[in-house]
């Protein structure tokens, strides 16, 4: 694993340590903050961001949820497709999540 070093003024490090944030915790929190920021900017995928944060995918998704950051950003076309599939569900058609995703993929490839 690659390491990146950042320099912080000693006074900031000492202030953080007083509040209970030691160097290891600062390292962890910095990685999480960077992962959230890069995900939100669309520079890293959800999976890569979770890996950078050192978290399980579901835990990272929960973190994003707490921060009110959407994990999915649908285009207008995708939202229309989801509405169409939801209408099918309302009319008695049920899909597993996997089948639902395959239908969306199939429809997008046909266009």
C-alpha positions as CSV (number, residue, x, y, z in Angstrom):
1,X,0.0,0.0,0.0
2,X,1.2,3.5,-0.8
3,X,1.6,6.1,1.8
4,X,1.2,9.8,1.5
5,X,2.6,12.1,4.1
6,X,1.1,15.5,5.1
7,X,2.7,18.1,7.3
8,X,0.7,19.6,10.2
9,X,1.8,22.2,12.6
10,X,2.7,20.6,15.9
11,X,0.3,23.0,17.7
12,X,-2.6,21.5,15.7
13,X,-1.5,17.9,16.5
14,X,-1.3,18.7,20.2
15,X,-4.7,20.4,20.2
16,X,-6.2,17.4,18.5
17,X,-4.5,15.1,21.0
18,X,-6.0,17.0,23.9
19,X,-9.5,16.4,22.4
20,X,-8.8,12.7,22.2
21,X,-7.7,12.5,18.6
22,X,-4.3,10.8,18.5
23,X,-2.2,10.5,15.4
24,X,-3.7,7.1,14.4
25,X,-7.2,8.4,14.8
26,X,-6.3,11.5,12.8
27,X,-5.0,9.3,10.0
28,X,-8.2,7.2,10.0
29,X,-10.5,10.3,10.0
30,X,-8.5,12.0,7.3
31,X,-8.8,8.9,5.1
32,X,-12.5,8.8,5.7
33,X,-13.0,12.5,5.0
34,X,-10.9,12.2,1.8
35,X,-12.9,9.1,0.7
36,X,-16.2,10.9,1.2
37,X,-15.0,14.0,-0.6
38,X,-13.6,12.0,-3.6
39,X,-16.8,10.0,-3.8
40,X,-19.0,13.1,-3.6
41,X,-17.0,14.7,-6.4
42,X,-17.4,11.6,-8.6
43,X,-13.6,10.9,-8.6
44,X,-13.8,7.5,-6.9
45,X,-16.5,4.8,-7.1
46,X,-18.4,3.7,-4.1
47,X,-16.3,0.6,-3.7
48,X,-13.0,2.4,-4.1
49,X,-14.1,5.1,-1.6
50,X,-15.0,2.5,1.0
51,X,-11.7,0.8,0.5
52,X,-9.8,4.1,0.9
53,X,-11.8,4.8,4.0
54,X,-10.9,1.4,5.4
55,X,-14.5,0.5,5.8
56,X,-16.9,-2.3,4.7
57,X,-19.1,-1.1,1.8
58,X,-22.2,-1.2,3.9
59,X,-20.6,0.9,6.7
60,X,-19.4,3.4,4.1
61,X,-22.9,3.6,2.7
62,X,-24.2,4.3,6.2
63,X,-21.6,7.0,6.7
64,X,-22.7,8.7,3.4
65,X,-26.3,8.4,4.4
66,X,-25.6,10.1,7.8
67,X,-23.9,12.9,5.8
68,X,-26.9,13.1,3.5
69,X,-24.8,12.2,0.5
70,X,-26.7,10.2,-2.1
71,X,-25.0,6.9,-3.1
72,X,-26.7,6.8,-6.5
73,X,-27.0,9.7,-9.0
74,X,-29.5,8.7,-11.7
75,X,-29.8,10.6,-14.9
76,X,-33.3,11.8,-16.0
77,X,-33.5,8.9,-18.4
78,X,-32.6,6.4,-15.7
79,X,-35.2,7.9,-13.4
80,X,-37.9,7.6,-16.1
81,X,-36.9,3.9,-16.6
82,X,-37.1,3.3,-12.9
83,X,-40.6,4.9,-12.8
84,X,-41.7,2.6,-15.7
85,X,-40.4,-0.5,-13.9
86,X,-42.1,0.7,-10.7
87,X,-45.3,1.0,-12.6
88,X,-44.9,-2.6,-13.7
89,X,-44.4,-3.6,-10.0
90,X,-47.6,-1.7,-9.0
91,X,-49.5,-3.7,-11.6
92,X,-48.4,-7.1,-10.2
93,X,-45.0,-7.7,-11.8
94,X,-42.3,-8.4,-9.2
95,X,-38.6,-8.5,-9.9
96,X,-35.7,-9.5,-7.7
97,X,-33.1,-6.8,-7.3
98,X,-30.7,-8.7,-9.6
99,X,-33.4,-9.1,-12.3
100,X,-34.4,-5.5,-11.8
101,X,-30.8,-4.4,-12.5
102,X,-30.5,-6.7,-15.5
103,X,-33.7,-5.2,-17.0
104,X,-32.3,-1.7,-16.6
105,X,-29.0,-2.8,-18.1
106,X,-30.8,-4.5,-21.0
107,X,-33.0,-1.4,-21.7
108,X,-30.0,0.9,-21.7
109,X,-28.1,-1.3,-24.1
110,X,-31.0,-1.3,-26.5
111,X,-31.0,2.4,-26.9
